[in-house]
Amino acid sequence: MKVSVKVVGASGQISLGKEYAGRQVLVEESGFGVWTVRTATVVPDNERWLHTQEVSAGLSRSLAWAAENPAQPTDLSTIKRKLERDETSSAKRERAKGESRSQQPRVSKKLVHS
């Protein structure tokens, strides 16, 4: 265990060294003048759900899947052609729906309201 002497400044602060600059620490006071200082990572309340067992298990499954299914190069021109075909097919279906509606017999308003 490394022991060092520090001076508590007028504002009640001590310096732990530049290697700890910006780090969060837990300070436990176990008695008058006795402190234990430990580095810590604090998790904000709105992010605690990310550290639940369920989310951790899902992440583990995702990482395992990613390891078994490496990324493949994507041919964007193939995707573009497929999307264009799908758009053309959708437009044809919409036109066909419109044509079938226009072929349906129309009922006169006079007949409906009489």
TIMAR-211711 format. One record per residue: x, y, z of N, C-alpha, C, O in turn; residue number from 1; residue in three letters. Coordinates in steps of 0.05 Angstrom, whole numbers. Example, Ala and Ser with C-alpha at 12.3 -4.5 7.8 and 13.67 -1.06 7.14 Angstrom:
<pts>
n_u/n_v/n_w/ca_u/ca_v/ca_w/c_u/c_v/c_w/o_u/o_v/o_w/num/residu
264/-114/156/246/-90/156/264/-66/156/285/-66/169/1/ALA
257/-45/142/273/-21/143/258/1/157/268/23/161/2/SER
</pts>
This chain:
<pts>
n_u/n_v/n_w/ca_u/ca_v/ca_w/c_u/c_v/c_w/o_u/o_v/o_w/num/residu
17/-23/0/0/0/0/18/25/0/36/27/16/1/MET
12/42/-19/27/67/-21/15/88/-2/-9/92/-2/2/LYS
32/101/13/23/122/32/36/148/24/60/149/18/3/VAL
21/169/24/32/196/18/20/216/37/-2/212/48/4/SER
34/238/41/24/259/58/14/282/41/27/291/22/5/VAL
-11/290/46/-23/312/32/-31/334/51/-35/328/75/6/LYS
-33/358/42/-41/381/58/-69/389/49/-74/393/26/7/VAL
-87/391/69/-114/400/63/-113/430/61/-105/444/79/8/VAL
-122/441/38/-121/469/33/-142/484/49/-158/472/63/9/GLY
-141/511/47/-159/528/62/-189/523/55/-207/527/71/10/ALA
-193/514/31/-221/508/22/-229/479/28/-252/471/21/11/SER
-212/464/41/-219/437/48/-213/416/27/-222/394/28/12/GLY
-197/424/7/-191/405/-15/-163/394/-13/-145/406/-1/13/GLN
-160/370/-25/-133/358/-28/-130/350/-57/-150/345/-71/14/ILE
-106/348/-67/-101/339/-94/-92/310/-94/-74/303/-79/15/SER
-104/294/-111/-97/266/-113/-77/261/-135/-66/239/-137/16/LEU
-72/280/-152/-54/278/-174/-68/280/-200/-92/275/-203/17/GLY
-53/288/-221/-64/293/-247/-76/268/-260/-95/269/-276/18/LYS
-66/244/-252/-77/219/-264/-106/215/-256/-120/198/-269/19/GLU
-116/229/-236/-144/226/-228/-161/250/-236/-184/251/-228/20/TYR
-149/268/-250/-164/293/-258/-189/285/-274/-188/269/-292/21/ALA
-211/296/-266/-237/292/-280/-251/266/-272/-274/262/-280/22/GLY
-238/249/-256/-251/224/-248/-270/228/-225/-267/247/-209/23/ARG
-290/211/-223/-308/212/-200/-297/192/-179/-286/171/-186/24/GLN
-300/200/-154/-290/183/-132/-312/181/-110/-328/199/-107/25/VAL
-311/159/-96/-327/156/-72/-309/162/-48/-287/152/-46/26/LEU
-319/178/-30/-304/185/-6/-320/174/18/-342/184/23/27/VAL
-309/155/32/-323/143/55/-308/152/80/-284/149/83/28/GLU
-323/163/98/-311/172/123/-318/151/145/-341/149/153/29/GLU
-298/136/153/-303/115/172/-299/123/201/-305/108/220/30/SER
-288/147/205/-284/157/232/-273/186/229/-267/195/207/31/GLY
-270/199/252/-260/227/251/-232/227/239/-213/215/250/32/PHE
-229/240/216/-203/243/203/-194/218/188/-171/216/179/33/GLY
-212/198/184/-205/174/169/-224/172/145/-248/169/147/34/VAL
-211/173/121/-227/171/96/-215/149/78/-191/144/77/35/TRP
-233/137/64/-225/119/43/-235/131/17/-259/137/14/36/THR
-217/135/-2/-224/147/-28/-220/125/-50/-199/114/-53/37/VAL
-242/121/-65/-241/101/-86/-252/113/-112/-272/127/-111/38/ARG
-238/107/-134/-249/116/-160/-275/100/-165/-278/77/-156/39/THR
-293/113/-179/-320/101/-184/-331/110/-211/-323/131/-222/40/ALA
-349/95/-221/-364/102/-245/-393/104/-236/-405/85/-226/41/THR
-404/128/-239/-432/133/-230/-450/130/-254/-444/142/-275/42/VAL
-471/115/-252/-491/111/-273/-515/129/-268/-528/126/-247/43/VAL
-521/147/-286/-545/164/-282/-570/147/-280/-572/126/-293/44/PRO
-590/157/-265/-615/142/-261/-628/135/-287/-639/113/-290/45/ASP
-628/153/-307/-642/148/-332/-627/129/-350/-637/122/-372/46/ASN
-603/119/-342/-589/100/-357/-586/73/-343/-573/54/-353/47/GLU
-597/71/-319/-594/46/-303/-607/22/-317/-597/0/-314/48/ARG
-628/27/-333/-641/4/-347/-621/-10/-366/-624/-34/-371/49/TRP
-601/5/-375/-581/-8/-393/-564/-28/-378/-551/-45/-391/50/LEU
-564/-27/-352/-547/-45/-336/-562/-68/-323/-552/-81/-305/51/HIS
-587/-72/-332/-603/-94/-321/-594/-121/-333/-581/-121/-354/52/THR
-601/-142/-320/-594/-169/-329/-606/-175/-357/-594/-187/-374/53/GLN
-631/-166/-360/-645/-171/-386/-631/-158/-409/-627/-170/-430/54/GLU
-624/-132/-406/-610/-118/-427/-583/-130/-432/-574/-132/-455/55/VAL
-569/-137/-411/-543/-149/-413/-544/-176/-429/-527/-181/-446/56/SER
-565/-192/-423/-568/-217/-438/-574/-212/-467/-564/-226/-485/57/ALA
-591/-192/-473/-597/-185/-501/-572/-176/-516/-568/-183/-539/58/GLY
-556/-160/-502/-531/-150/-515/-512/-174/-520/-499/-175/-541/59/LEU
-510/-193/-501/-493/-216/-505/-503/-232/-529/-486/-242/-545/60/SER
-529/-236/-532/-540/-250/-555/-533/-236/-581/-526/-248/-601/61/ARG
-536/-209/-581/-530/-194/-604/-501/-196/-612/-494/-198/-636/62/SER
-483/-194/-593/-455/-197/-599/-448/-224/-609/-431/-227/-628/63/LEU
-460/-245/-598/-456/-272/-608/-465/-275/-637/-451/-287/-654/64/ALA
-489/-264/-643/-499/-265/-671/-481/-250/-690/-475/-260/-711/65/TRP
-471/-227/-681/-453/-211/-698/-427/-226/-703/-415/-224/-725/66/ALA
-417/-241/-684/-393/-256/-687/-397/-279/-707/-378/-286/-722/67/ALA
-421/-291/-707/-427/-313/-725/-436/-304/-753/-436/-320/-772/68/GLU
-443/-279/-755/-453/-268/-781/-437/-243/-788/-447/-220/-784/69/ASN
-413/-246/-798/-396/-223/-804/-409/-205/-825/-424/-215/-842/70/PRO
-403/-180/-824/-413/-161/-844/-404/-169/-872/-382/-179/-876/71/ALA
-422/-165/-891/-416/-171/-919/-416/-144/-935/-430/-126/-927/72/GLN
-400/-143/-956/-401/-119/-973/-429/-116/-985/-442/-136/-992/73/PRO
-438/-91/-987/-465/-86/-998/-462/-74/-1026/-447/-55/-1030/74/THR
-477/-86/-1045/-478/-75/-1072/-502/-57/-1074/-524/-66/-1077/75/ASP
-497/-30/-1072/-519/-11/-1071/-536/-11/-1097/-560/-5/-1096/76/LEU
-523/-17/-1119/-538/-16/-1145/-558/-39/-1145/-580/-36/-1157/77/SER
-552/-62/-1133/-572/-84/-1131/-595/-76/-1114/-618/-81/-1121/78/THR
-590/-63/-1092/-612/-53/-1074/-629/-33/-1089/-654/-33/-1087/79/ILE
-616/-15/-1104/-631/6/-1118/-649/-7/-1139/-673/1/-1141/80/LYS
-639/-27/-1154/-656/-40/-1174/-680/-54/-1161/-702/-53/-1171/81/ARG
-675/-67/-1138/-697/-81/-1124/-718/-61/-1114/-742/-65/-1117/82/LYS
-709/-38/-1103/-728/-18/-1094/-744/-6/-1118/-768/-1/-1115/83/LEU
-731/-2/-1140/-745/8/-1164/-765/-12/-1173/-788/-4/-1181/84/GLU
-759/-38/-1173/-778/-59/-1181/-802/-59/-1162/-825/-60/-1170/85/ARG
-796/-57/-1136/-817/-56/-1116/-835/-32/-1120/-860/-34/-1117/86/ASP
-824/-9/-1125/-840/15/-1130/-857/12/-1154/-881/20/-1154/87/GLU
-846/0/-1175/-862/-4/-1200/-885/-23/-1195/-907/-18/-1204/88/THR
-879/-45/-1180/-900/-64/-1173/-922/-51/-1156/-946/-56/-1160/89/SER
-914/-35/-1137/-934/-21/-1120/-951/-2/-1136/-975/-1/-1132/90/SER
-939/12/-1154/-954/31/-1171/-974/16/-1188/-996/25/-1192/91/ALA
-965/-7/-1199/-983/-23/-1216/-1007/-33/-1199/-1030/-33/-1208/92/LYS
-1001/-42/-1175/-1023/-52/-1157/-1043/-30/-1151/-1067/-34/-1151/93/ARG
-1032/-6/-1145/-1049/17/-1139/-1067/24/-1163/-1090/30/-1160/94/GLU
-1055/24/-1187/-1070/30/-1211/-1092/8/-1215/-1114/15/-1223/95/ARG
-1085/-17/-1210/-1104/-39/-1213/-1127/-35/-1194/-1150/-40/-1201/96/ALA
-1121/-27/-1169/-1143/-22/-1149/-1161/0/-1159/-1186/-2/-1158/97/LYS
-1149/21/-1170/-1165/44/-1180/-1182/36/-1203/-1205/44/-1205/98/GLY
-1172/19/-1221/-1187/10/-1244/-1210/-8/-1235/-1232/-6/-1245/99/GLU
-1205/-25/-1216/-1227/-43/-1207/-1249/-27/-1193/-1272/-35/-1195/100/SER
-1242/-6/-1180/-1262/11/-1167/-1279/25/-1189/-1303/28/-1186/101/ARG
-1266/34/-1210/-1280/49/-1230/-1298/30/-1246/-1317/40/-1259/102/SER
-1293/4/-1246/-1310/-15/-1261/-1334/-24/-1244/-1351/-38/-1255/103/GLN
-1335/-17/-1219/-1357/-25/-1202/-1382/-9/-1210/-1379/15/-1217/104/GLN
-1406/-21/-1210/-1430/-6/-1217/-1435/16/-1197/-1430/13/-1173/105/PRO
-1445/38/-1208/-1451/61/-1191/-1480/60/-1184/-1497/54/-1201/106/ARG
-1486/67/-1160/-1514/68/-1151/-1523/96/-1151/-1510/114/-1140/107/VAL
-1546/101/-1163/-1557/128/-1165/-1565/138/-1137/-1576/122/-1121/108/SER
-1559/163/-1131/-1567/174/-1105/-1598/174/-1102/-1608/172/-1080/109/LYS
-1612/176/-1124/-1641/176/-1123/-1651/149/-1113/-1670/148/-1097/110/LYS
-1638/127/-1122/-1646/101/-1113/-1641/96/-1083/-1657/84/-1069/111/LEU
-1618/107/-1074/-1610/102/-1047/-1628/118/-1028/-1635/108/-1006/112/VAL
-1637/142/-1035/-1652/159/-1017/-1682/156/-1020/-1697/169/-1006/113/HIS
-1692/139/-1038/-1721/137/-1042/-1734/118/-1023/-1758/115/-1023/114/SER
</pts>
